[in-house]
Amino acid sequence: MKKYVWATIMVLAIFLLVVMLYQSFRTDTENVIKYFPIDETKNFLKAETRLSFESEKDADEYEVKWESISESNEPMYLRQDLSLLYVNGQLKGILNKWRENGQKIEQSSDLHGEDTSLYQAITFHHGEIHYPEDVIKSIQTLSYDQLYVVDSPHTPLESFHTPETEEDKEWTKTINHSIQQQLDYQWDELIAHFNIPREEYEAVPLTDLYKYENQTIPGVSKEDTTRILGQLWEGLYKNYVLGITDEKSTGHPIQSYIPLILFSKKADHLLVLFEDDQGRKEQLIQYYSFN
């Protein structure tokens, strides 16, 4: 009898250990961003992305602080923030944090910088709310920040978010032109590779998606724009972020340019084009489904 009781205890202990290990593994790896109908009774008290010039290491090096911060109006079944950082048009980092029964999320990273550069960070803030009878709803919003750092041998090291002086405006024009040339070359290659009739689409860089917080996707209502964006970020997380991460090194992708979003002028689907850090050309298709 004692042997039976002892064996039962051991089985239960092993079972509990397996459950604990599974929960730990699930916390770190599970794909959790998923769109559900928007809950109009819940909202974000705060949702921000910040890029700030921190310090000058020496004459040619500096530090940039990258942050994403959000707080919902109450704890939710699941809270998650996903932030992507691009430097001169290339993906250089990912901040991704989620909390069960969470309300506030704060993430930050200090970046080592050299030379004149444009830093762009966009964050998808998400919350999942569970109600009785398996009713699930969500809240979502986007935030964005950009920072120009000018490292010129003729002037002191400086930074700005938006140009104010004539000199800053000239630097902005020069930096943007250089980056846009690289992006256009990359995007033209992808469009040609997938034989896409460009005139049938409106092209938007992923870093500009935050603008659709205040405007609509072509031919689509505001309500449907919100749903399409939520489903788009669900797909981006699953097929772009998780697929492109360089797990063999720092976990930060390298040499991957800003994806191009193509919204069909027929208002029935969108395409996502990108090349991963292994040089593979990828195309994602999302069809709109109207209720």
URGIQUI-V937049 format. One record per residue. N is the residue number from 1. OMEGA is omega in whole degrees, -180 to 180 (none if undefined). NEAR is the number of other C-alpha atoms within 8 Angstrom. Layout:
BEGIN
n: {N	N}
omega: {OMEGA	OMEGA}
near: {NEAR	NEAR}
END
This chain:
BEGIN
n: {1	2	3	4	5	6	7	8	9	10	11	12	13	14	15	16	17	18	19	20	21	22	23	24	25	26	27	28	29	30	31	32	33	34	35	36	37	38	39	40	41	42	43	44	45	46	47	48	49	50	51	52	53	54	55	56	57	58	59	60	61	62	63	64	65	66	67	68	69	70	71	72	73	74	75	76	77	78	79	80	81	82	83	84	85	86	87	88	89	90	91	92	93	94	95	96	97	98	99	100	101	102	103	104	105	106	107	108	109	110	111	112	113	114	115	116	117	118	119	120	121	122	123	124	125	126	127	128	129	130	131	132	133	134	135	136	137	138	139	140	141	142	143	144	145	146	147	148	149	150	151	152	153	154	155	156	157	158	159	160	161	162	163	164	165	166	167	168	169	170	171	172	173	174	175	176	177	178	179	180	181	182	183	184	185	186	187	188	189	190	191	192	193	194	195	196	197	198	199	200	201	202	203	204	205	206	207	208	209	210	211	212	213	214	215	216	217	218	219	220	221	222	223	224	225	226	227	228	229	230	231	232	233	234	235	236	237	238	239	240	241	242	243	244	245	246	247	248	249	250	251	252	253	254	255	256	257	258	259	260	261	262	263	264	265	266	267	268	269	270	271	272	273	274	275	276	277	278	279	280	281	282	283	284	285	286	287	288	289	290	291}
omega: {179	179	-180	180	-180	179	179	178	180	179	179	180	178	179	-180	178	179	179	-180	178	179	-180	179	180	-179	-178	-175	-166	-171	175	-171	179	179	-179	170	179	-176	177	-176	-178	-179	-179	175	172	-179	174	-173	168	-176	171	-177	176	-172	-174	175	-178	173	-175	-174	-177	-178	178	176	179	-179	-177	166	-175	176	177	177	-176	175	177	-178	-179	180	174	179	172	177	-178	180	-180	176	177	-176	175	-178	-179	-177	-179	178	169	-176	-179	175	-176	171	-177	-176	179	-176	177	176	178	177	177	176	-174	176	-178	175	174	178	-174	171	176	178	179	177	-175	173	179	-171	175	-179	-176	180	178	177	179	174	175	-179	177	-177	168	-179	172	179	172	-172	171	177	-178	173	174	-178	180	-177	179	-175	-178	176	177	-179	178	176	178	175	-177	178	179	178	178	178	180	177	177	179	180	-179	-179	-179	-179	-180	-180	-178	177	179	-179	-180	178	180	-177	179	177	-180	-180	178	-179	-179	175	-176	175	-171	-177	-179	-175	169	-174	-179	175	179	-178	178	-177	180	-179	-179	167	-176	176	-175	172	-176	176	-174	179	179	180	-180	176	179	-180	-179	178	178	178	178	-180	173	179	179	-180	-175	-171	-179	-175	-179	-177	-173	-176	179	-175	-176	-179	-172	-173	177	178	178	175	179	-176	-180	176	177	176	179	177	180	177	175	178	179	178	173	177	173	-179	176	173	-176	-175	174	178	179	177	-175	175	175	180	177	178	178	175	-177	-180	none}
near: {4	5	6	7	8	8	8	8	8	8	8	8	8	8	8	8	8	8	8	8	8	8	8	8	9	8	7	6	6	7	6	4	9	7	9	8	8	9	8	5	4	9	8	10	8	8	13	10	14	12	13	8	10	8	7	8	8	6	6	8	11	13	13	13	13	13	11	15	12	14	11	14	9	6	8	14	11	12	17	13	15	11	12	12	12	13	11	8	10	11	14	12	9	9	10	9	9	9	9	8	9	11	11	9	15	8	10	9	7	8	8	8	8	9	10	9	11	12	12	12	16	14	14	12	14	12	13	13	10	10	7	5	4	6	7	10	11	13	12	10	9	12	12	13	11	11	13	13	13	11	12	9	5	4	6	7	9	7	9	8	8	6	9	6	6	7	6	9	10	8	9	10	8	8	10	8	8	8	10	8	8	8	11	8	8	9	11	8	8	12	12	8	7	7	6	7	7	7	5	8	10	11	8	10	10	9	10	7	10	10	7	9	10	5	7	11	10	9	8	9	8	9	6	9	12	9	11	9	8	11	10	9	10	11	9	9	11	10	8	9	9	8	7	9	9	11	7	5	6	6	8	11	12	9	9	11	12	13	10	12	12	12	14	13	10	7	10	9	11	12	12	12	15	14	13	12	11	5	6	7	9	9	9	7	8	8	7	9	5	4	2}
END
